[in-house]
Each structure stands twice: as structure tokens, then as C-alpha cells.
Amino acid sequence: MNKAELITSMAEKSKLTKKDAEILLKAFIESVEESLEKGEKVQLVGFGTFETRKRAARIGRNPKTREEITIPESTVPVFKPGKEFKDKVNK
């Protein structure tokens, strides 16, 4: 499912117009992004948790030249599904 199909599905299930569903989806995504930028978690009980994790600096290798490079520390977004969501997917 791509973004357009998700918007169509949301509009049908909520009885909203596609335009309103698109606005809601965009607002949801922006809200999650803003919270993660601040270092906050977004917990949706039954669905899952969006959070960030630190990835330590490490040594990597350029596959072309085989030269070692230092990959700097970074913060990555992570989604951890909730139990109800996992159970529904595994049915």
C-alpha cells in the first residue's frame, strides 16, 4: 500500500473526503516527526511505539577501495509494534 492508497482507505473508513484524510495523515506524520526530533516517544496503545535510538560510532569499510572509514554516531527512528498489532498481523 502506498500513500495514495492509504489516504483512500482512510477516507472510506472514516467517511471523510480524500482531501481531509490527506490533511489528517500529513498532520499525524508531522506530529510524530516533531516529537521524535525533541527526543520524545509516541505511544499508541495497541498499535505500537515510535521512538529514537542512538547508534554508536563505528568503523566501516569502503567496498570499492577497501579503505577503513569512521561512521559517526547517529540517532535513528524506530517503530516497536504493540502486542495487539503483532497478534493481528500473525493471525
PyMOL Python script that loads the backbone (N, CA, C, O; Angstrom):
from pymol import cmd

cmd.read_pdbstr("""\
ATOM      1  N   MET A   1       0.849  -1.177   0.000  1.00  0.00           N
ATOM      2  CA  MET A   1       0.000   0.000   0.000  1.00  0.00           C
ATOM      3  C   MET A   1       0.889   1.232   0.000  1.00  0.00           C
ATOM      4  O   MET A   1       1.798   1.354   0.821  1.00  0.00           O
ATOM      5  N   ASN A   2       0.625   2.129  -0.912  1.00  0.00           N
ATOM      6  CA  ASN A   2       1.377   3.381  -0.945  1.00  0.00           C
ATOM      7  C   ASN A   2       0.559   4.491  -0.267  1.00  0.00           C
ATOM      8  O   ASN A   2      -0.539   4.243   0.233  1.00  0.00           O
ATOM      9  N   LYS A   3       1.097   5.700  -0.255  1.00  0.00           N
ATOM     10  CA  LYS A   3       0.454   6.813   0.446  1.00  0.00           C
ATOM     11  C   LYS A   3      -0.938   7.120  -0.114  1.00  0.00           C
ATOM     12  O   LYS A   3      -1.876   7.341   0.653  1.00  0.00           O
ATOM     13  N   ALA A   4      -1.080   7.136  -1.432  1.00  0.00           N
ATOM     14  CA  ALA A   4      -2.373   7.437  -2.055  1.00  0.00           C
ATOM     15  C   ALA A   4      -3.415   6.379  -1.686  1.00  0.00           C
ATOM     16  O   ALA A   4      -4.567   6.707  -1.402  1.00  0.00           O
ATOM     17  N   GLU A   5      -3.002   5.114  -1.692  1.00  0.00           N
ATOM     18  CA  GLU A   5      -3.929   4.033  -1.324  1.00  0.00           C
ATOM     19  C   GLU A   5      -4.310   4.122   0.155  1.00  0.00           C
ATOM     20  O   GLU A   5      -5.453   3.846   0.520  1.00  0.00           O
ATOM     21  N   LEU A   6      -3.363   4.504   0.998  1.00  0.00           N
ATOM     22  CA  LEU A   6      -3.650   4.683   2.420  1.00  0.00           C
ATOM     23  C   LEU A   6      -4.656   5.808   2.627  1.00  0.00           C
ATOM     24  O   LEU A   6      -5.584   5.672   3.425  1.00  0.00           O
ATOM     25  N   ILE A   7      -4.482   6.901   1.925  1.00  0.00           N
ATOM     26  CA  ILE A   7      -5.412   8.032   2.033  1.00  0.00           C
ATOM     27  C   ILE A   7      -6.808   7.613   1.583  1.00  0.00           C
ATOM     28  O   ILE A   7      -7.797   7.967   2.225  1.00  0.00           O
ATOM     29  N   THR A   8      -6.896   6.868   0.495  1.00  0.00           N
ATOM     30  CA  THR A   8      -8.193   6.378   0.008  1.00  0.00           C
ATOM     31  C   THR A   8      -8.849   5.480   1.044  1.00  0.00           C
ATOM     32  O   THR A   8     -10.043   5.616   1.311  1.00  0.00           O
ATOM     33  N   SER A   9      -8.092   4.573   1.626  1.00  0.00           N
ATOM     34  CA  SER A   9      -8.610   3.662   2.641  1.00  0.00           C
ATOM     35  C   SER A   9      -9.086   4.429   3.879  1.00  0.00           C
ATOM     36  O   SER A   9     -10.151   4.139   4.425  1.00  0.00           O
ATOM     37  N   MET A  10      -8.289   5.408   4.313  1.00  0.00           N
ATOM     38  CA  MET A  10      -8.672   6.214   5.472  1.00  0.00           C
ATOM     39  C   MET A  10      -9.961   6.987   5.194  1.00  0.00           C
ATOM     40  O   MET A  10     -10.829   7.081   6.062  1.00  0.00           O
ATOM     41  N   ALA A  11     -10.085   7.533   3.998  1.00  0.00           N
ATOM     42  CA  ALA A  11     -11.277   8.303   3.633  1.00  0.00           C
ATOM     43  C   ALA A  11     -12.514   7.416   3.644  1.00  0.00           C
ATOM     44  O   ALA A  11     -13.565   7.824   4.138  1.00  0.00           O
ATOM     45  N   GLU A  12     -12.397   6.209   3.106  1.00  0.00           N
ATOM     46  CA  GLU A  12     -13.533   5.291   3.078  1.00  0.00           C
ATOM     47  C   GLU A  12     -13.954   4.867   4.485  1.00  0.00           C
ATOM     48  O   GLU A  12     -15.146   4.840   4.794  1.00  0.00           O
ATOM     49  N   LYS A  13     -12.984   4.536   5.334  1.00  0.00           N
ATOM     50  CA  LYS A  13     -13.282   4.058   6.691  1.00  0.00           C
ATOM     51  C   LYS A  13     -13.816   5.161   7.600  1.00  0.00           C
ATOM     52  O   LYS A  13     -14.621   4.890   8.491  1.00  0.00           O
ATOM     53  N   SER A  14     -13.378   6.396   7.386  1.00  0.00           N
ATOM     54  CA  SER A  14     -13.782   7.495   8.256  1.00  0.00           C
ATOM     55  C   SER A  14     -14.925   8.336   7.693  1.00  0.00           C
ATOM     56  O   SER A  14     -15.426   9.237   8.367  1.00  0.00           O
ATOM     57  N   LYS A  15     -15.340   8.042   6.459  1.00  0.00           N
ATOM     58  CA  LYS A  15     -16.404   8.801   5.785  1.00  0.00           C
ATOM     59  C   LYS A  15     -16.016  10.262   5.572  1.00  0.00           C
ATOM     60  O   LYS A  15     -16.875  11.141   5.513  1.00  0.00           O
ATOM     61  N   LEU A  16     -14.703  10.511   5.457  1.00  0.00           N
ATOM     62  CA  LEU A  16     -14.195  11.845   5.162  1.00  0.00           C
ATOM     63  C   LEU A  16     -13.858  11.920   3.674  1.00  0.00           C
ATOM     64  O   LEU A  16     -13.826  10.906   2.976  1.00  0.00           O
ATOM     65  N   THR A  17     -13.611  13.125   3.213  1.00  0.00           N
ATOM     66  CA  THR A  17     -13.160  13.265   1.829  1.00  0.00           C
ATOM     67  C   THR A  17     -11.688  12.853   1.767  1.00  0.00           C
ATOM     68  O   THR A  17     -11.000  12.804   2.787  1.00  0.00           O
ATOM     69  N   LYS A  18     -11.226  12.562   0.569  1.00  0.00           N
ATOM     70  CA  LYS A  18      -9.812  12.210   0.409  1.00  0.00           C
ATOM     71  C   LYS A  18      -8.919  13.378   0.836  1.00  0.00           C
ATOM     72  O   LYS A  18      -7.853  13.173   1.416  1.00  0.00           O
ATOM     73  N   LYS A  19      -9.358  14.587   0.548  1.00  0.00           N
ATOM     74  CA  LYS A  19      -8.587  15.782   0.908  1.00  0.00           C
ATOM     75  C   LYS A  19      -8.438  15.876   2.424  1.00  0.00           C
ATOM     76  O   LYS A  19      -7.347  16.147   2.925  1.00  0.00           O
ATOM     77  N   ASP A  20      -9.544  15.652   3.166  1.00  0.00           N
ATOM     78  CA  ASP A  20      -9.491  15.700   4.627  1.00  0.00           C
ATOM     79  C   ASP A  20      -8.623  14.571   5.180  1.00  0.00           C
ATOM     80  O   ASP A  20      -7.867  14.781   6.129  1.00  0.00           O
ATOM     81  N   ALA A  21      -8.724  13.382   4.598  1.00  0.00           N
ATOM     82  CA  ALA A  21      -7.919  12.249   5.041  1.00  0.00           C
ATOM     83  C   ALA A  21      -6.428  12.532   4.810  1.00  0.00           C
ATOM     84  O   ALA A  21      -5.586  12.174   5.634  1.00  0.00           O
ATOM     85  N   GLU A  22      -6.116  13.176   3.684  1.00  0.00           N
ATOM     86  CA  GLU A  22      -4.727  13.533   3.395  1.00  0.00           C
ATOM     87  C   GLU A  22      -4.203  14.538   4.413  1.00  0.00           C
ATOM     88  O   GLU A  22      -3.063  14.430   4.866  1.00  0.00           O
ATOM     89  N   ILE A  23      -5.032  15.514   4.775  1.00  0.00           N
ATOM     90  CA  ILE A  23      -4.647  16.515   5.775  1.00  0.00           C
ATOM     91  C   ILE A  23      -4.391  15.830   7.121  1.00  0.00           C
ATOM     92  O   ILE A  23      -3.418  16.148   7.805  1.00  0.00           O
ATOM     93  N   LEU A  24      -5.259  14.895   7.496  1.00  0.00           N
ATOM     94  CA  LEU A  24      -5.090  14.180   8.764  1.00  0.00           C
ATOM     95  C   LEU A  24      -3.817  13.332   8.765  1.00  0.00           C
ATOM     96  O   LEU A  24      -3.082  13.326   9.753  1.00  0.00           O
ATOM     97  N   LEU A  25      -3.555  12.630   7.693  1.00  0.00           N
ATOM     98  CA  LEU A  25      -2.355  11.810   7.607  1.00  0.00           C
ATOM     99  C   LEU A  25      -1.103  12.678   7.694  1.00  0.00           C
ATOM    100  O   LEU A  25      -0.149  12.340   8.395  1.00  0.00           O
ATOM    101  N   LYS A  26      -1.119  13.791   6.979  1.00  0.00           N
ATOM    102  CA  LYS A  26       0.021  14.711   6.998  1.00  0.00           C
ATOM    103  C   LYS A  26       0.240  15.262   8.412  1.00  0.00           C
ATOM    104  O   LYS A  26       1.381  15.366   8.864  1.00  0.00           O
ATOM    105  N   ALA A  27      -0.839  15.614   9.109  1.00  0.00           N
ATOM    106  CA  ALA A  27      -0.746  16.131  10.475  1.00  0.00           C
ATOM    107  C   ALA A  27      -0.191  15.065  11.422  1.00  0.00           C
ATOM    108  O   ALA A  27       0.614  15.371  12.302  1.00  0.00           O
ATOM    109  N   PHE A  28      -0.621  13.816  11.241  1.00  0.00           N
ATOM    110  CA  PHE A  28      -0.134  12.719  12.066  1.00  0.00           C
ATOM    111  C   PHE A  28       1.371  12.534  11.874  1.00  0.00           C
ATOM    112  O   PHE A  28       2.119  12.440  12.847  1.00  0.00           O
ATOM    113  N   ILE A  29       1.804  12.483  10.630  1.00  0.00           N
ATOM    114  CA  ILE A  29       3.224  12.281  10.325  1.00  0.00           C
ATOM    115  C   ILE A  29       4.059  13.430  10.890  1.00  0.00           C
ATOM    116  O   ILE A  29       5.106  13.197  11.493  1.00  0.00           O
ATOM    117  N   GLU A  30       3.603  14.664  10.698  1.00  0.00           N
ATOM    118  CA  GLU A  30       4.338  15.824  11.206  1.00  0.00           C
ATOM    119  C   GLU A  30       4.419  15.806  12.724  1.00  0.00           C
ATOM    120  O   GLU A  30       5.457  16.145  13.292  1.00  0.00           O
ATOM    121  N   SER A  31       3.332  15.411  13.392  1.00  0.00           N
ATOM    122  CA  SER A  31       3.317  15.350  14.853  1.00  0.00           C
ATOM    123  C   SER A  31       4.304  14.313  15.375  1.00  0.00           C
ATOM    124  O   SER A  31       5.015  14.565  16.347  1.00  0.00           O
ATOM    125  N   VAL A  32       4.349  13.154  14.733  1.00  0.00           N
ATOM    126  CA  VAL A  32       5.301  12.106  15.138  1.00  0.00           C
ATOM    127  C   VAL A  32       6.732  12.593  14.908  1.00  0.00           C
ATOM    128  O   VAL A  32       7.590  12.428  15.776  1.00  0.00           O
ATOM    129  N   GLU A  33       6.993  13.191  13.748  1.00  0.00           N
ATOM    130  CA  GLU A  33       8.336  13.691  13.447  1.00  0.00           C
ATOM    131  C   GLU A  33       8.790  14.735  14.464  1.00  0.00           C
ATOM    132  O   GLU A  33       9.927  14.691  14.934  1.00  0.00           O
ATOM    133  N   GLU A  34       7.904  15.673  14.805  1.00  0.00           N
ATOM    134  CA  GLU A  34       8.247  16.728  15.758  1.00  0.00           C
ATOM    135  C   GLU A  34       8.555  16.149  17.133  1.00  0.00           C
ATOM    136  O   GLU A  34       9.496  16.588  17.794  1.00  0.00           O
ATOM    137  N   SER A  35       7.769  15.166  17.570  1.00  0.00           N
ATOM    138  CA  SER A  35       8.005  14.546  18.869  1.00  0.00           C
ATOM    139  C   SER A  35       9.339  13.811  18.895  1.00  0.00           C
ATOM    140  O   SER A  35      10.080  13.903  19.874  1.00  0.00           O
ATOM    141  N   LEU A  36       9.645  13.085  17.830  1.00  0.00           N
ATOM    142  CA  LEU A  36      10.907  12.350  17.769  1.00  0.00           C
ATOM    143  C   LEU A  36      12.098  13.300  17.709  1.00  0.00           C
ATOM    144  O   LEU A  36      13.147  13.008  18.283  1.00  0.00           O
ATOM    145  N   GLU A  37      11.951  14.432  17.023  1.00  0.00           N
ATOM    146  CA  GLU A  37      13.021  15.432  16.975  1.00  0.00           C
ATOM    147  C   GLU A  37      13.347  15.950  18.366  1.00  0.00           C
ATOM    148  O   GLU A  37      14.502  16.249  18.666  1.00  0.00           O
ATOM    149  N   LYS A  38      12.321  16.057  19.225  1.00  0.00           N
ATOM    150  CA  LYS A  38      12.500  16.527  20.596  1.00  0.00           C
ATOM    151  C   LYS A  38      13.013  15.416  21.515  1.00  0.00           C
ATOM    152  O   LYS A  38      13.312  15.665  22.683  1.00  0.00           O
ATOM    153  N   GLY A  39      13.114  14.195  20.990  1.00  0.00           N
ATOM    154  CA  GLY A  39      13.570  13.075  21.805  1.00  0.00           C
ATOM    155  C   GLY A  39      12.455  12.407  22.589  1.00  0.00           C
ATOM    156  O   GLY A  39      12.722  11.618  23.495  1.00  0.00           O
ATOM    157  N   GLU A  40      11.212  12.712  22.254  1.00  0.00           N
ATOM    158  CA  GLU A  40      10.061  12.132  22.947  1.00  0.00           C
ATOM    159  C   GLU A  40       9.603  10.853  22.250  1.00  0.00           C
ATOM    160  O   GLU A  40       9.874  10.642  21.068  1.00  0.00           O
ATOM    161  N   LYS A  41       8.907  10.007  23.004  1.00  0.00           N
ATOM    162  CA  LYS A  41       8.287   8.803  22.447  1.00  0.00           C
ATOM    163  C   LYS A  41       6.864   9.128  22.040  1.00  0.00           C
ATOM    164  O   LYS A  41       6.244  10.032  22.599  1.00  0.00           O
ATOM    165  N   VAL A  42       6.342   8.391  21.064  1.00  0.00           N
ATOM    166  CA  VAL A  42       4.933   8.482  20.701  1.00  0.00           C
ATOM    167  C   VAL A  42       4.368   7.077  20.894  1.00  0.00           C
ATOM    168  O   VAL A  42       4.679   6.166  20.127  1.00  0.00           O
ATOM    169  N   GLN A  43       3.533   6.906  21.925  1.00  0.00           N
ATOM    170  CA  GLN A  43       2.952   5.603  22.236  1.00  0.00           C
ATOM    171  C   GLN A  43       1.491   5.572  21.839  1.00  0.00           C
ATOM    172  O   GLN A  43       0.697   6.405  22.277  1.00  0.00           O
ATOM    173  N   LEU A  44       1.141   4.603  21.004  1.00  0.00           N
ATOM    174  CA  LEU A  44      -0.242   4.381  20.607  1.00  0.00           C
ATOM    175  C   LEU A  44      -0.612   2.989  21.122  1.00  0.00           C
ATOM    176  O   LEU A  44      -0.277   1.979  20.504  1.00  0.00           O
ATOM    177  N   VAL A  45      -1.304   2.948  22.258  1.00  0.00           N
ATOM    178  CA  VAL A  45      -1.619   1.685  22.922  1.00  0.00           C
ATOM    179  C   VAL A  45      -2.343   0.751  21.958  1.00  0.00           C
ATOM    180  O   VAL A  45      -3.325   1.132  21.321  1.00  0.00           O
ATOM    181  N   GLY A  46      -1.842  -0.471  21.862  1.00  0.00           N
ATOM    182  CA  GLY A  46      -2.422  -1.465  20.974  1.00  0.00           C
ATOM    183  C   GLY A  46      -1.820  -1.452  19.581  1.00  0.00           C
ATOM    184  O   GLY A  46      -1.908  -2.444  18.858  1.00  0.00           O
ATOM    185  N   PHE A  47      -1.211  -0.340  19.198  1.00  0.00           N
ATOM    186  CA  PHE A  47      -0.603  -0.240  17.868  1.00  0.00           C
ATOM    187  C   PHE A  47       0.909  -0.350  17.955  1.00  0.00           C
ATOM    188  O   PHE A  47       1.507  -1.240  17.349  1.00  0.00           O
ATOM    189  N   GLY A  48       1.534   0.557  18.712  1.00  0.00           N
ATOM    190  CA  GLY A  48       2.982   0.496  18.852  1.00  0.00           C
ATOM    191  C   GLY A  48       3.572   1.803  19.338  1.00  0.00           C
ATOM    192  O   GLY A  48       2.854   2.745  19.675  1.00  0.00           O
ATOM    193  N   THR A  49       4.900   1.841  19.367  1.00  0.00           N
ATOM    194  CA  THR A  49       5.626   2.991  19.874  1.00  0.00           C
ATOM    195  C   THR A  49       6.661   3.454  18.852  1.00  0.00           C
ATOM    196  O   THR A  49       7.430   2.655  18.317  1.00  0.00           O
ATOM    197  N   PHE A  50       6.662   4.744  18.597  1.00  0.00           N
ATOM    198  CA  PHE A  50       7.688   5.371  17.774  1.00  0.00           C
ATOM    199  C   PHE A  50       8.677   5.997  18.752  1.00  0.00           C
ATOM    200  O   PHE A  50       8.271   6.706  19.673  1.00  0.00           O
ATOM    201  N   GLU A  51       9.969   5.740  18.561  1.00  0.00           N
ATOM    202  CA  GLU A  51      10.985   6.321  19.429  1.00  0.00           C
ATOM    203  C   GLU A  51      12.292   6.439  18.654  1.00  0.00           C
ATOM    204  O   GLU A  51      12.398   5.979  17.517  1.00  0.00           O
ATOM    205  N   THR A  52      13.282   7.060  19.283  1.00  0.00           N
ATOM    206  CA  THR A  52      14.596   7.167  18.666  1.00  0.00           C
ATOM    207  C   THR A  52      15.606   6.388  19.494  1.00  0.00           C
ATOM    208  O   THR A  52      15.447   6.216  20.702  1.00  0.00           O
ATOM    209  N   ARG A  53      16.642   5.925  18.818  1.00  0.00           N
ATOM    210  CA  ARG A  53      17.734   5.225  19.490  1.00  0.00           C
ATOM    211  C   ARG A  53      19.050   5.759  18.953  1.00  0.00           C
ATOM    212  O   ARG A  53      19.157   6.136  17.786  1.00  0.00           O
ATOM    213  N   LYS A  54      20.052   5.784  19.831  1.00  0.00           N
ATOM    214  CA  LYS A  54      21.393   6.205  19.433  1.00  0.00           C
ATOM    215  C   LYS A  54      22.117   5.027  18.794  1.00  0.00           C
ATOM    216  O   LYS A  54      22.085   3.913  19.317  1.00  0.00           O
ATOM    217  N   ARG A  55      22.750   5.270  17.693  1.00  0.00           N
ATOM    218  CA  ARG A  55      23.596   4.267  17.041  1.00  0.00           C
ATOM    219  C   ARG A  55      25.037   4.740  17.239  1.00  0.00           C
ATOM    220  O   ARG A  55      25.407   5.827  16.796  1.00  0.00           O
ATOM    221  N   ALA A  56      25.835   3.925  17.901  1.00  0.00           N
ATOM    222  CA  ALA A  56      27.204   4.297  18.239  1.00  0.00           C
ATOM    223  C   ALA A  56      28.064   4.469  16.985  1.00  0.00           C
ATOM    224  O   ALA A  56      27.784   3.903  15.928  1.00  0.00           O
ATOM    225  N   ALA A  57      29.113   5.263  17.142  1.00  0.00           N
ATOM    226  CA  ALA A  57      30.088   5.422  16.060  1.00  0.00           C
ATOM    227  C   ALA A  57      30.775   4.077  15.846  1.00  0.00           C
ATOM    228  O   ALA A  57      30.942   3.298  16.785  1.00  0.00           O
ATOM    229  N   ARG A  58      31.166   3.816  14.617  1.00  0.00           N
ATOM    230  CA  ARG A  58      31.808   2.537  14.323  1.00  0.00           C
ATOM    231  C   ARG A  58      32.730   2.678  13.117  1.00  0.00           C
ATOM    232  O   ARG A  58      32.687   3.667  12.384  1.00  0.00           O
ATOM    233  N   ILE A  59      33.550   1.677  12.939  1.00  0.00           N
ATOM    234  CA  ILE A  59      34.469   1.642  11.807  1.00  0.00           C
ATOM    235  C   ILE A  59      33.812   0.831  10.696  1.00  0.00           C
ATOM    236  O   ILE A  59      33.335  -0.280  10.928  1.00  0.00           O
ATOM    237  N   GLY A  60      33.791   1.386   9.500  1.00  0.00           N
ATOM    238  CA  GLY A  60      33.245   0.691   8.344  1.00  0.00           C
ATOM    239  C   GLY A  60      34.317   0.566   7.280  1.00  0.00           C
ATOM    240  O   GLY A  60      35.460   0.975   7.485  1.00  0.00           O
ATOM    241  N   ARG A  61      33.949   0.008   6.161  1.00  0.00           N
ATOM    242  CA  ARG A  61      34.917  -0.169   5.089  1.00  0.00           C
ATOM    243  C   ARG A  61      34.265   0.229   3.764  1.00  0.00           C
ATOM    244  O   ARG A  61      33.152  -0.194   3.453  1.00  0.00           O
ATOM    245  N   ASN A  62      34.972   1.042   3.000  1.00  0.00           N
ATOM    246  CA  ASN A  62      34.512   1.417   1.681  1.00  0.00           C
ATOM    247  C   ASN A  62      34.647   0.176   0.788  1.00  0.00           C
ATOM    248  O   ASN A  62      35.761  -0.300   0.571  1.00  0.00           O
ATOM    249  N   PRO A  63      33.535  -0.354   0.268  1.00  0.00           N
ATOM    250  CA  PRO A  63      33.619  -1.595  -0.503  1.00  0.00           C
ATOM    251  C   PRO A  63      34.418  -1.462  -1.806  1.00  0.00           C
ATOM    252  O   PRO A  63      34.944  -2.450  -2.318  1.00  0.00           O
ATOM    253  N   LYS A  64      34.504  -0.262  -2.327  1.00  0.00           N
ATOM    254  CA  LYS A  64      35.221  -0.060  -3.583  1.00  0.00           C
ATOM    255  C   LYS A  64      36.739  -0.040  -3.378  1.00  0.00           C
ATOM    256  O   LYS A  64      37.489  -0.694  -4.103  1.00  0.00           O
ATOM    257  N   THR A  65      37.173   0.731  -2.366  1.00  0.00           N
ATOM    258  CA  THR A  65      38.619   0.903  -2.157  1.00  0.00           C
ATOM    259  C   THR A  65      39.151   0.063  -1.002  1.00  0.00           C
ATOM    260  O   THR A  65      40.364  -0.017  -0.806  1.00  0.00           O
ATOM    261  N   ARG A  66      38.263  -0.563  -0.236  1.00  0.00           N
ATOM    262  CA  ARG A  66      38.607  -1.365   0.946  1.00  0.00           C
ATOM    263  C   ARG A  66      39.239  -0.513   2.054  1.00  0.00           C
ATOM    264  O   ARG A  66      39.804  -1.048   3.008  1.00  0.00           O
ATOM    265  N   GLU A  67      39.141   0.805   1.922  1.00  0.00           N
ATOM    266  CA  GLU A  67      39.694   1.722   2.913  1.00  0.00           C
ATOM    267  C   GLU A  67      38.754   1.793   4.121  1.00  0.00           C
ATOM    268  O   GLU A  67      37.534   1.840   3.959  1.00  0.00           O
ATOM    269  N   GLU A  68      39.324   1.800   5.334  1.00  0.00           N
ATOM    270  CA  GLU A  68      38.506   1.927   6.546  1.00  0.00           C
ATOM    271  C   GLU A  68      38.043   3.365   6.686  1.00  0.00           C
ATOM    272  O   GLU A  68      38.794   4.307   6.432  1.00  0.00           O
ATOM    273  N   ILE A  69      36.774   3.517   7.102  1.00  0.00           N
ATOM    274  CA  ILE A  69      36.220   4.844   7.338  1.00  0.00           C
ATOM    275  C   ILE A  69      35.517   4.835   8.696  1.00  0.00           C
ATOM    276  O   ILE A  69      35.078   3.788   9.172  1.00  0.00           O
ATOM    277  N   THR A  70      35.418   5.995   9.300  1.00  0.00           N
ATOM    278  CA  THR A  70      34.707   6.127  10.574  1.00  0.00           C
ATOM    279  C   THR A  70      33.292   6.584  10.283  1.00  0.00           C
ATOM    280  O   THR A  70      33.075   7.622   9.659  1.00  0.00           O
ATOM    281  N   ILE A  71      32.329   5.794  10.743  1.00  0.00           N
ATOM    282  CA  ILE A  71      30.916   6.154  10.596  1.00  0.00           C
ATOM    283  C   ILE A  71      30.515   6.826  11.902  1.00  0.00           C
ATOM    284  O   ILE A  71      30.598   6.199  12.958  1.00  0.00           O
ATOM    285  N   PRO A  72      30.082   8.088  11.861  1.00  0.00           N
ATOM    286  CA  PRO A  72      29.790   8.814  13.100  1.00  0.00           C
ATOM    287  C   PRO A  72      28.537   8.298  13.811  1.00  0.00           C
ATOM    288  O   PRO A  72      27.698   7.617  13.222  1.00  0.00           O
ATOM    289  N   GLU A  73      28.439   8.644  15.087  1.00  0.00           N
ATOM    290  CA  GLU A  73      27.258   8.321  15.885  1.00  0.00           C
ATOM    291  C   GLU A  73      26.045   8.979  15.249  1.00  0.00           C
ATOM    292  O   GLU A  73      26.151  10.071  14.692  1.00  0.00           O
ATOM    293  N   SER A  74      24.881   8.316  15.329  1.00  0.00           N
ATOM    294  CA  SER A  74      23.661   8.906  14.770  1.00  0.00           C
ATOM    295  C   SER A  74      22.455   8.502  15.604  1.00  0.00           C
ATOM    296  O   SER A  74      22.512   7.560  16.396  1.00  0.00           O
ATOM    297  N   THR A  75      21.389   9.215  15.416  1.00  0.00           N
ATOM    298  CA  THR A  75      20.117   8.907  16.054  1.00  0.00           C
ATOM    299  C   THR A  75      19.181   8.401  14.970  1.00  0.00           C
ATOM    300  O   THR A  75      19.022   9.044  13.932  1.00  0.00           O
ATOM    301  N   VAL A  76      18.553   7.238  15.209  1.00  0.00           N
ATOM    302  CA  VAL A  76      17.679   6.646  14.199  1.00  0.00           C
ATOM    303  C   VAL A  76      16.270   6.463  14.756  1.00  0.00           C
ATOM    304  O   VAL A  76      16.110   6.117  15.927  1.00  0.00           O
ATOM    305  N   PRO A  77      15.242   6.693  13.927  1.00  0.00           N
ATOM    306  CA  PRO A  77      13.874   6.440  14.369  1.00  0.00           C
ATOM    307  C   PRO A  77      13.588   4.942  14.351  1.00  0.00           C
ATOM    308  O   PRO A  77      14.069   4.215  13.481  1.00  0.00           O
ATOM    309  N   VAL A  78      12.791   4.490  15.331  1.00  0.00           N
ATOM    310  CA  VAL A  78      12.460   3.073  15.461  1.00  0.00           C
ATOM    311  C   VAL A  78      10.968   2.949  15.752  1.00  0.00           C
ATOM    312  O   VAL A  78      10.401   3.753  16.492  1.00  0.00           O
ATOM    313  N   PHE A  79      10.338   1.930  15.161  1.00  0.00           N
ATOM    314  CA  PHE A  79       8.945   1.615  15.487  1.00  0.00           C
ATOM    315  C   PHE A  79       8.920   0.244  16.135  1.00  0.00           C
ATOM    316  O   PHE A  79       9.437  -0.724  15.577  1.00  0.00           O
ATOM    317  N   LYS A  80       8.317   0.164  17.314  1.00  0.00           N
ATOM    318  CA  LYS A  80       8.185  -1.108  18.014  1.00  0.00           C
ATOM    319  C   LYS A  80       6.693  -1.440  18.078  1.00  0.00           C
ATOM    320  O   LYS A  80       5.949  -0.761  18.786  1.00  0.00           O
ATOM    321  N   PRO A  81       6.237  -2.470  17.355  1.00  0.00           N
ATOM    322  CA  PRO A  81       4.804  -2.780  17.332  1.00  0.00           C
ATOM    323  C   PRO A  81       4.301  -3.258  18.685  1.00  0.00           C
ATOM    324  O   PRO A  81       5.027  -3.901  19.443  1.00  0.00           O
ATOM    325  N   GLY A  82       3.040  -2.931  18.976  1.00  0.00           N
ATOM    326  CA  GLY A  82       2.397  -3.373  20.201  1.00  0.00           C
ATOM    327  C   GLY A  82       1.877  -4.797  20.075  1.00  0.00           C
ATOM    328  O   GLY A  82       1.813  -5.348  18.976  1.00  0.00           O
ATOM    329  N   LYS A  83       1.510  -5.386  21.199  1.00  0.00           N
ATOM    330  CA  LYS A  83       1.069  -6.777  21.228  1.00  0.00           C
ATOM    331  C   LYS A  83      -0.167  -7.010  20.358  1.00  0.00           C
ATOM    332  O   LYS A  83      -0.198  -7.957  19.573  1.00  0.00           O
ATOM    333  N   GLU A  84      -1.181  -6.157  20.490  1.00  0.00           N
ATOM    334  CA  GLU A  84      -2.405  -6.327  19.696  1.00  0.00           C
ATOM    335  C   GLU A  84      -2.111  -6.272  18.199  1.00  0.00           C
ATOM    336  O   GLU A  84      -2.659  -7.053  17.421  1.00  0.00           O
ATOM    337  N   PHE A  85      -1.250  -5.350  17.806  1.00  0.00           N
ATOM    338  CA  PHE A  85      -0.877  -5.202  16.399  1.00  0.00           C
ATOM    339  C   PHE A  85      -0.148  -6.446  15.903  1.00  0.00           C
ATOM    340  O   PHE A  85      -0.446  -6.955  14.822  1.00  0.00           O
ATOM    341  N   LYS A  86       0.813  -6.937  16.696  1.00  0.00           N
ATOM    342  CA  LYS A  86       1.551  -8.144  16.324  1.00  0.00           C
ATOM    343  C   LYS A  86       0.600  -9.344  16.193  1.00  0.00           C
ATOM    344  O   LYS A  86       0.705 -10.130  15.252  1.00  0.00           O
ATOM    345  N   ASP A  87      -0.332  -9.472  17.157  1.00  0.00           N
ATOM    346  CA  ASP A  87      -1.271 -10.586  17.138  1.00  0.00           C
ATOM    347  C   ASP A  87      -2.147 -10.548  15.889  1.00  0.00           C
ATOM    348  O   ASP A  87      -2.411 -11.582  15.276  1.00  0.00           O
ATOM    349  N   LYS A  88      -2.593  -9.353  15.519  1.00  0.00           N
ATOM    350  CA  LYS A  88      -3.442  -9.218  14.331  1.00  0.00           C
ATOM    351  C   LYS A  88      -2.692  -9.581  13.053  1.00  0.00           C
ATOM    352  O   LYS A  88      -3.249 -10.226  12.165  1.00  0.00           O
ATOM    353  N   VAL A  89      -1.438  -9.170  12.960  1.00  0.00           N
ATOM    354  CA  VAL A  89      -0.627  -9.478  11.777  1.00  0.00           C
ATOM    355  C   VAL A  89      -0.307 -10.969  11.700  1.00  0.00           C
ATOM    356  O   VAL A  89      -0.215 -11.528  10.607  1.00  0.00           O
ATOM    357  N   ASN A  90      -0.140 -11.607  12.839  1.00  0.00           N
ATOM    358  CA  ASN A  90       0.239 -13.023  12.875  1.00  0.00           C
ATOM    359  C   ASN A  90      -0.940 -13.969  12.847  1.00  0.00           C
ATOM    360  O   ASN A  90      -0.746 -15.176  12.995  1.00  0.00           O
ATOM    361  N   LYS A  91      -2.154 -13.477  12.664  1.00  0.00           N
ATOM    362  CA  LYS A  91      -3.341 -14.341  12.594  1.00  0.00           C
ATOM    363  C   LYS A  91      -3.287 -15.245  11.407  1.00  0.00           C
ATOM    364  O   LYS A  91      -4.204 -16.039  11.193  1.00  0.00           O
TER     365      LYS A  91
END
""", "prot")
cmd.dss("prot")
cmd.show_as("cartoon", "prot")
cmd.util.cbc("prot")
cmd.orient("prot")
